Amino acid sequence: MTDRPGLPRRALFRGGAAAGALLGLAACAPSAPTVPEAPIAPSVPPTAPTGQPASPAPSTGAGVPGALGVPGGPATELVHADTGRLEVALTFHGSGDRALDRQVLQALSKGGAHVTVLAVGTWLAQNPDAASMVLDLGHELGNHTWSHQTMSRLSVAAQRTEIERCRDRIAQLTGGPGAYFRQSAAQHATPELLKLAGAAGYPRVLSYDVDSLDWTDPGVTTVRAQLRKATAGSVVSMHLGHQGTLTAIPGILADLDSRGLRPVSASQLFAT
């Protein structure tokens, strides 16, 4: 799977039709297969490929739009911040080899970067300490569906299950649902997914405007070149579980620093 190149530099926020007017194919490395797990007691929700349905037209604004939607209503899609601060958010697909993932997260922390990890539920099932590893190293945790399916190919009920099952696992491990939901196998969320995410307790869906292409293992030079497309306010898609990503991190952080850009969590990027 491939993504389209980065979007225009203006701030983009997509929302469901009911929340306000708020392309490309996201690409993520294959997720680990689902493994049997102990049943999770249902929790109360907390207070694409080419041809996928078109998302609502974007609107612009500074930081997070003033209204994040009616509770339980469609989520707001966040793509690029327009705060004026010289910040970028490095966001990671959370899956892969546990030891390699720790090395990536440690390298980021050592380099002064706080990032957002969107965890795949099966990864959390296979590695129960993965959530605490992310948080203990100073990073942020979110929901990247249970098993990383192409959501646009699933029924509405199956999409809901993908969101809620991962939400419940995160809540079981951390006491909360995670900061954001991000759709799997698509750069942007469909209107249906925005509705489902909002109903599951996520007022904000975190998409992105820059794809690092690290999931294709293209080599350090290509990954660093992709990151140079990031501008102030960009949200960058990256992946745990890839040796090339680990190797590229020192250069990525140095490149950002040379341009005066600070890597922060998504919550910091969109803070008003």
N, C-alpha and C positions, 0 to 999 in steps of 0.2 A: 504494500500500500504506500501511496505517496501523498504529500500535502502540496498545496499550492504555495508559491513564494509568499513572503510577508505582505501584509495588507498596507494600505496607505498610512502615512504617519499620523493622521488625525486620530483623535480619540474616538473609539467605537464602543457603543454599548447597545447590545441587542436585548430586547425584552419580548415577552409574549404579547399577543395582540391586546390583551386586557390590561397589561402593565405599561403600555406605551411602545412607540416604535423603537425599538432597540435593534473563502467560500471554501470551499476547498475541502480537501480530504485530509483528515488527520491521519497520522501514521503512528502506529505504536508497535513495538516489537511484540511478538506473540507472547501471550501470557501463559503462566504455568497452568497445567490442567487442574480442574477442580478435584479436590480430595475430600473424602468423607470427613465429617466433623460432627461433633455433638450438637444436637438441636439447640437453637437459640430461642429463648423466650421472646415473644414479640415485644417490642418496645414502643412506647408512645412517641410519635414523631416530635422532635424537639421544636420549644417555643423560642463530509462523509463521502461516504463513497459517492462517485459521480452518479447523479440521478436522485440523490436524496432530496426530500421536500425542501423547498426554499425557506430560509429563515426570514423573519421580518426585517425591513430596511433598518439600517443602523441610525442612531442619533448620536449627537455629540454632547459633551458636558465635561465639567471639571470633577475629577475623582469619581466616586460612586454617585449616580444620580440621586437627587434628594429623596425620591420615593423609591423604595425597594419593592413595591408591590404590596397588595393586600395580603395579610397573613393567610397562607394556604392558597393564594393565587399564583399565577405564573411567575417564575423566577425572572430576574434580570440577568442578561448575559453580559459578562465583562470580558473585553477583548484588549483594550489599550487605554491606559489612564491618561487623563489630560490635566494633571495637577500642576504641571510646570516644573516639578522636581526632577532632578537628574538621577532617576532611579529606573531600574528594570527588575522584573520578577522572573527568576529562573524557576520553572515548575517542572516537576519530575513525575513521569509514569512510575508508580511504585510497584515493582515486581523484580524478579531475578534472583540470582544467587545471594544468599544472606551475607556472606563474608565480603563479597565484592560491593554489595550495596553499602555496607558499613564503611568501607574504604572511601567510597564516593562522598558519602555524607560527612565523614571526618575531614576529608580534603576541603570540602566547602566550608565547614566550620573553621578550620585552621586558617583559611584564606579570608575569613571575615564575612562570608556570604551566608545569609539566612534565606532558605528556599522553602517552597511549598511542594510537598510530596502528595500526589493524588494516588492513593493506594488501591490496588486491585484486591478484591475480597479474598480470592483464593490464595494470594500471597500472605495475607494476614492469617488465614487458616493454617497454612503450612508453617508460618513463622510467628507464633503468638507474641513474641517479644519485639516484632518489627515496629509496631506502633510506638512503643516506649523508646526504642532506639531512635526513631525520627525525632520525637519530642525532646528526649534527653540531650540530643546534640544541638538543640536550639532551633529546630526547623518546625514547619507547620504541616498539619496533616489534613487531607481531604479524601473524598470518595470518588473513585474512578470506576464504578460498577463492580459487580461481584465477579464476573468471569470474562470481562473484556470482549463482549460480542459486538458485532456490527448492529447497533441499536435500531437503525432504520429498517432492518430486515426482521425485526421481532414484532410480535403482537404487542398491543398496548399493555396487556397484563404482564407479559414477559419483561418488558422494559421496566415496568413498575417494580417487579421482583428484583431485577438487577440493581436498581437504586436502593431499595429498602433493605435488601439482604446485606449489602455492604455497609449501609448506614448502621444497621443493628450490630454488626460485628465491630465496627469502630466504637460505637457506644458501649458495647460490652467491655472492650479493652481499655477505653479512655474515659468513659463517663459522659461523652458527648458525641455528636454525629460527625464531627470534622468541620472545618471552616467552609468548604465549598464542595459542590458536586461538579465533576467534569465528565461529559459524555465520552464514550469509548469509540474508537475507529471513525472519528469525524472531527474536523476542526471546529465546527460550530454546532450548536444545539438546534434541533428542529423546534417549532412551536409546541408540538406534542410533548417533547422532552422538557421544555421549560415549564409546562403545566405540571407534569409528573414530579419534577424536582421541587417545585414550589409546594405541592401537596405533601411531599415527603419531608418537608421542613427545611429546605434549602432555598432561601430567598435570592441567592446569587449562584449562577453557573459560571465557572471559570473556563473560558476558551483561551485563544492565544492568537497572536499576529505574526510570530516568527517560529519557524520549525527548524530546529538544529540539524535534522536529518541523522542524528546520532544512532537512531534505531536501525539504519541501513549499514552501519559500520563502514562509513566511507573513508575513514582516516582523519587524523587530527586536523590536517590542513583544511579539509572541507568543513568540518564542524566549526572551527574557528571562523572561517569565512562566512558561514551562515549566521553566526552570532554577531558579526559586524553589521548585519542588517538591522539589528536592534537599535532603537532610538529611545530617548527619554519617554517612559510610559509603556514600553513594550512588555508583553508577556511572552516568554520564550518556552517552547515545549522541548523537554529533554527526557532522558530515560535512565533509570537505574538499570543495573544488570548488564552493562556493556563496558568492556575493558577500555575501548576507545574513548568513552566518555570520561572515565577516570583519568586517562592519560592527557586528555585535552583540558582538564579543569585549570591547572596553573596558568596556561596560556590564555584561556578565556577570561579568567579574573584579571590578568595583567592587561589584556586588551581593553576590558571595560574600564579599568582604572585609568588607562592612558587617555580615554575619552571623557573622563570625569563622570562616569556612570557607576552608581552604587547598586550592587545586587541585593535585593530585599525580598521579603515574603510578599505574597499577593495581598495580604491584609494591609501591610505597610504601604504598598504601591497605591492601593485604592483608598487609603485613609484620607479624609478631608480635614 
